[in-house]
């Protein structure tokens, strides 16, 4: 089972890998400009979110909202264009992480129930 720290690490690594992997495969400066992002990257990230939900303890699956902010932060750092609006960008991208939270919630429904005493 994934505790809070492990869940956060897996979510952040998923976002970073999504950005860097699609960039490496497509050569695009921003991952979402590539068809690979939409046809492979996002479905894989959603599948990872479902797995996080199924493997996390209690409500730790909520940390999957970090996937999109970590992806966008990776893109900004890699491109060298952090800018002055990065805090607002992180807030907005956290909201865009909602599909990953929903996917992890669905995954949490597949979690085995603990034995009753």
Protein Blocks (a to p, Z undefined) as FASTA:
>chain_A
ZZfklmmmmmmmmmmmmmmmmmmmnopablklpfklmmmmmmmmmmmmmmmmmmpghjlm
mmmmmmmmmmmmmmmmmnopnbjmlmmmmmmmmmmmmmmmmmmmmmmmmpccdddZZ
